[in-house]
Amino acid sequence: MESTVSIVKCSSYQKEPVFKAVRQAIDLLGGIEQFVHKNQKVLLKPNMLSAKAPERGITTHPLILEALIEILKSLGAEIWIGDSPSGAIKGINRYWENTGYLDLVKRTGVKLINFEADEKIQKTIHGRIYHFAKSVFDADVVINLPKFKTHGFSLFTGAIKNCFGTLPGLQKARFHMLYPHPENFSRMLVEIFSCVRPALNLMDGVLGMQGNGPATGDLRNIGLVLASADGVALDAVASHIMGFRENEIDMIRIGAESKLGESQIQKIEVTGESLDAVRLTDFSLPSNRLIKLVPQFLVRWLSRFVWVRPRADLEKCTGCGICAQSCPVAAIEMVERIPITDYQLCINCLCCNESCPEGAVIQEMSWLAKRLS
């Protein structure tokens, strides 16, 4: 059952179809009792990437959480919701309010956990030190709720990467600085995932994001809810639906190599909808994917002509400076309230894109990248 992924259709964010799809996705795995026992403390870890409204398709929709909360309440669970999005150190209230989670807790009576104010638990893996929000380990069960989205840096964001938000404070920016290459960054993400080890992963794929995600890509109606106890398998299936090649995503490959789950599609049991029936043939993948298809000795030369990089849309920019504050390598300077990026310093980690409250940091593409994408 561990490497089983359930796929259920869900056409819209209406309460009845969402509640039905979430319950069905979990029931196909044997029911919630497979993952949670009576009266346990359960932490829900959504993707709360930006302080944006649910209809923007950037964050896990509150109805997905509410459907799960209803199921968990039948077991008498004590339920918490927590995340540490980029920029939250400057104040998390606007994230809770804009994403609809504040209204959600008012309706359901569950508890929001401010990871930034939480105590920290230190874990060391392969010499790397991580400081997690203590609530992650105080909970009896962690349920991971990622979004179905692409990512301009790591190509894909899903169950493994969603656990990055269990690290509060400035750690995430520091790790971006220390590991600017996607493969090394992915190894770090897998280590974090190995510590959190969610009991259940439930992916919001009703509205997804294609192209150069995770915050300013193109919205795409996917109409799916996916679930699995195996986060690596869930990511493998979701990325396969998008059109990525098997093991093309570094974090999925490394997760499987680390014995944290299954990445080979033929070894994953898919239940509910058939994988062939839901696979997308015209899904737009990130432009930076092209670089991974080029022999290593040509990458440096080709990168002069094929690039995707962050740039401020001055029509949307309010000059708040959050992008500059979030940049781990200080590549952004505010000049008369206008963000100016030094691309010699920029590592293309997309922290600016993720943290901008106005969605004003777009991903600019070279002429050749546009032609090839």
TAPEFEN-V966694 format. One record per pair of residues at least 12 apart in sequence whose C-alpha atoms are under 10 Angstrom apart, sorted by the first residue. I is the first residue (numbers start at 1). J is the second residue. Records with the same first field share a line. If there is no record, write none. Layout:
BEGIN
I=J  J
END
This chain:
BEGIN
1=28  29  30  34  228  229  230  268  269
2=29  199  200  228  229  230  231  233  261  262  268  269
3=29  228  229  230  231  232  233  234  261  262  263  267  268  269  270
4=28  29  227  228  229  230  233  234  262  267  268  269  270  271
5=25  26  28  29  201  202  226  227  228  229  230  231  233  234  235  236  237  238  268  269  270  271  272
6=24  25  26  27  28  29  202  225  226  227  228  229  234  237  269  270  271  272  273  274  275
7=21  22  24  25  26  28  203  205  224  225  226  227  228  234  237  238  270  271  272  273  274  275  278
8=20  21  22  23  24  25  26  28  205  206  223  224  225  226  227  271  272  273  274  278
9=21  22  24  25  205  206  222  223  224  225  226  272  273  278
10=22  204  205  206  207  222  223  224  225
11=205  206  207  221  222  223  224  225
12=206  207  221  222  223  224
13=54  55  61  62  63  64  206  207  223
14=63
15=63  64  66  67
16=63  67
17=67
18=63  64  65  66  67  68  204  206  224  225
19=63  64  65  66  67  68  70  71
20=67
21=64  67  224  225  226
22=63  64  65  66  67  68  71  202  203  204  224  225  226  227
23=67  68  70  71
24=225  226  227  272
25=202  203  224  225  226  227  228  271  272
26=68  71  200  201  202  225  226  227  228  229
27=227
28=227  228  270  271  272
29=200  227  228  229  271  272
31=71
32=68  71  72  74  75  200
33=71  72  75
34=199  200  229
35=141  142  143  198  199  200  229
36=72  75  77  140  141  142  143  199  200
37=72  75  76  77  140  141
38=72  73  74  75  76  77  78
39=72  73  74  75  76  77  78  79  140
40=72  75  76  77  78  79  139  140  141
41=76  77  78  79  80  135  138  139  140  141  142
42=69  72  77  78  79  80  81  135  136  138  139  140  141  142  143
43=77  78  79  80  81  82  83  111  112  113  135  136  137  138  139  140  141  142  143  144  198
44=65  68  69  79  80  81  82  83  112  113  136  139  141  142  143  144  145  198  200  201
45=60  65  80  81  82  83  84  136  142  143  144  145  146  159  162  163  165  166  198  201  202
46=59  60  61  62  64  65  81  82  83  84  101  143  144  145  146  147  159  162  163  165  202  203  204
47=59  60  61  82  83  84  85  99  144  145  146  147  157  158  159  161  162  163  164  165  203  204
48=60  61  82  83  84  85  86  95  96  98  99  101  145  146  147  162  165
49=83  84  85  86  87  88  95  99  147  162  165  214  215  354  355
50=85  86  87  88  94  95  96  98  99  214  215  353  354  355  356  357  358  359
51=85  86  87  88  92  93  94  95  96  97  98  99  100  354  355  356  357  358  359
52=94  95  96  97  98  99  100  215  356  357  358  359
53=95  96  97  98  99  100  101
54=98  99  100  101  207
55=99  207  219
56=99  207  208  209  215  216  218  219
57=147  148  149  204  205  206  207  208  209  214  215  216  217  218  219  220  221
58=99  147  148  149  207  208  209  213  214  215  216  217  219  354
59=99  100  145  146  147  148  149  204  207  208  214  215
60=99  100  101  145  146  147  148  203  204  205  206  207  208
61=99  100  101  145  146  147  204  205  206  207
62=99  100  101  102  103  104  105  204
63=100  101  104  204
64=145  202  203  204  205  206  225
65=81  101  104  145  202  204
66=101  104  105  107  108  110
68=143  202
69=104  108  109  110
70=108
73=108  110
77=110  140
78=109  110  111  139  140
79=108  109  110  111  112  139  141
80=105  109  110  111  112  113  135  136  139  142
81=101  105  110  111  112  113  114  115  135  142  143
82=96  111  112  113  114  115  116  133  135  136  165  166
83=95  96  112  113  114  115  116  133  136  162  163  164  165  166  167  168
84=113  114  115  116  133  163  164  165  166  167  168  169  172
85=115  116  164  165  166  167  168  169  172  354  355
86=165  168  169  170  172  173  322  323  326  351  352  353  354  355  356
87=169  170  173  322  323  325  326  351  352  354  355  356  357
88=114  115  116  168  169  170  326  355
89=115  116  117  168  169  170  326
90=116  169  322  325  326
91=114  116
92=114  115  116
93=114
94=357
95=357
96=112  114
113=133  135  136
114=133  135  168
115=132  133  134  135  136  165  166  167  168  169
116=133  166  167  168  169  170
117=133  168  169
118=132  133  134  135  136  168
119=131  132  133  134  135  168
120=132  133  134  135  136  137  167  168
121=133  134  135  136  137  167
122=134
123=191  192  195
124=191  192  195
125=188  191  192  194  195
126=188  191
128=188  191
129=171
130=166  167  168  171  172  175  188  191  192  195
131=166  167  168  169  171  192
132=164  165  166  167  168  169  171  192  195  196
133=165  166  167  168  169
134=166  167
135=166
136=166  167  195  196  198
137=195  196
140=199
141=196  197  198  199  200
142=196  197  198  199  200  201
143=196  197  198  199  200  201  202  229
144=158  159  160  162  163  196  197  198  199  200  201  202  203  227  228  229  231
145=158  159  162  163  198  200  201  202  203  204  226  227
146=158  159  160  161  162  163  201  202  203  204  205  226  231  235
147=159  162  202  203  204  205  206  207  208  209  214  225  226  238
148=203  204  205  206  207  208  209  210  214  220  222  224  225  226  235  238  239  242
149=204  205  207  208  209  210  211  212  213  214  215  217  218  219  220  238  239  242  285
150=208  209  210  211  212  213  214  215  217  218  239  242  284  285  286
151=209  210  211  212  213  214  215  216  217  285  286  287  288  289  349  350
152=210  211  212  213  214  215  216  217  285  286  287  288  289  308  309  310  348  349  350  363
153=180  181  182  185  212  213  214  286  287  288  289  308  309  347  348  349  350
154=181  182  183  185  186  213  214  249  250  251  286  288  289  349  350
155=182  211  212  213  214  239  244  248  249  250  251  285  286  287  288  289
156=210  212  213  214  235  238  239  242  244  248  249  250  251  252  285  286
157=213  214  235  238  239  249  251
158=201  202  203  204  231  232  234  235  236  238  239  251  252
159=193  198  200  201  202  203  228  230  231  232  233  234  235  236  238  252
160=186  189  190  191  192  193  194  196  197  198  201  230  231  232  234  235  251  252  255
161=186  188  189  190  192  193  231  235  251  252
162=189  192  193
163=189  190  191  192  193  194  195  196  197  198
164=188  189  190  191  192  193  196
165=192
166=192  193  196
167=192
170=326  328
171=328
172=326  328  351
173=326  327  328  329  349  351
174=327  328  329
175=188  189  328
176=188  327  328  329  347  348  349  350  351
177=327  328  329  330  346  347  349
178=328  329
179=347  349
180=346  347  348  349
181=347  348  349
182=249  250  251  349
183=249  250  251  253  254
184=250  251
185=250  251  349
186=249  250  251  252  253  254  255
187=250  251  252  253  254  255  258
188=251  254
189=251  254  255
190=232  250  251  252  253  254  255  256  258  260
191=251  254  255  258  260
193=231  232  255  260
194=255  258  259  260
197=229  230  231  260
198=228  229  230  231
199=228  229  230  231
200=227  228  229  230  231
201=226  227  228  229  230  231  232  233  234  235
202=225  226  227  228  229  231  234
203=224  225  226  227  228  231  234  235  238
204=222  223  224  225  226  227
205=220  221  222  223  224  225  226  238
206=220  221  222  223  224  225  226
207=219  220  221  222  223  224  225
208=220  221  222  223  224
209=221  222  283  284  285
210=242  283  284  285  286
211=283  284  285  286  287  288  373
212=284  285  286  287  288  289  308  362  363  364  365
213=285  286  350  353  354  362  363
214=286  350  353  354
215=350  353  354  355  356  359  361  362  363
216=353  354  359  360  361  362  363
217=284  285  286  362  363
218=284
220=283  284
222=241  242  278  279  280  283
223=278
224=238  273  278
226=238  271  272  273
227=271
228=270
229=261
230=260  261  262  263  268
231=252  255  260  261  262  263
232=251  252  253  254  255  256  259  260  261  262  263  264
233=252  255  256  260  261  262  263  264  265  267  268  269  270
234=252  261  262  263  268  270
235=249  251  252  261  262  263
236=248  249  251  252  253  256  261  262  263  264  265  268
237=263  264  265  268  269  270  275  279
238=275  279
239=252  279
240=265  275  276  278  279  280
241=275  276  277  278  279  280  281  283
242=278  279  280  281  282  283  284  285
243=279  280  281  282  283  284  285
244=283  285  289
246=263  264  265
247=263  264  265
248=289  292  293
249=263  289  292
252=264
284=373
285=373
286=308  373
287=306  307  308  363  365  366  369  370  372  373
288=303  306  307  308  309  365  369  373
289=373
290=303  306  307  369  372  373
291=303  306  307  369
303=366  369
304=366
305=365  366  367  368  369
306=365  366  367  368  369  370  371  372
307=348  363  364  365  366  367  368  369  370
308=348  362  363  364  365  366  367  369  370
309=341  343  346  347  348  349  350  353  361  362  363  364  365  366
310=341  343  346  348  349  350  351  352  353  360  361  362  363  364  365
311=339  340  341  352  353  360  361  362  363  364  365
312=338  339  340  341  352  353  356  359  360  361  362  363  364
313=338  339  358  359  360  361  362  363  364
314=338  339  360  361
315=360
316=358  359  360  361
317=337  338  339  356  357  358  359  360  361
318=337  338  339  356  357  358  360
319=334  335  336  337  338  339  360
320=334  337  338  339  356  357  358
321=333  334  335  337  338  339  352  356
322=334  339  351  352  355  356  357
323=339  350  351  352  353  354  355  356  357  360  361
324=339  340  341  351  352  355  356
325=351  352  355
326=350  351  352  353  354  355  356
327=341  346  347  348  349  350  351  352  353  355
328=346  347  349  351  352
329=345  346  347  349
330=342  345  346
331=343  344  345  346  347
332=345  346  352
339=361
348=363
350=362  363
END
